[in-house]
Amino acid sequence: MAAKEQRLLILRALLDTPAREMNDGMARTALDFRGHRLGIDRVRILLAWLRDAGCIEIEDLDRYWVVTLTPLGAEVVRAETILPGIAHPMDVR
């Protein structure tokens, strides 16, 4: 359940940002704030999974990644679309 919840938390954090984008370090901080202390490599694995699922786009700038929420990712956070591998928003507070 941890990875499913972490993926949802990343999407929620993106939805809460005005530009709907952040870098991988910001994603790590958002997870840490919710009690999920992960290394940047693990965060990037979660981000790559979300990219492959079509929920985010990633711009690789070598030292860091810039991730942008897609319309599908926003639908998942709003519980308009359910994707296996991402926790349902009603299950994660």
Secondary structure, DSSP 8 states (H G I E B T S, - for coil): -HHHHHHHHHHHHHHHSTTSEEEHHHHHHHHHHTT----HHHHHHHHHHHHHTTSEEEEE-SS-EEEEE-HHHHHHHTTSS--TTS--GGG--
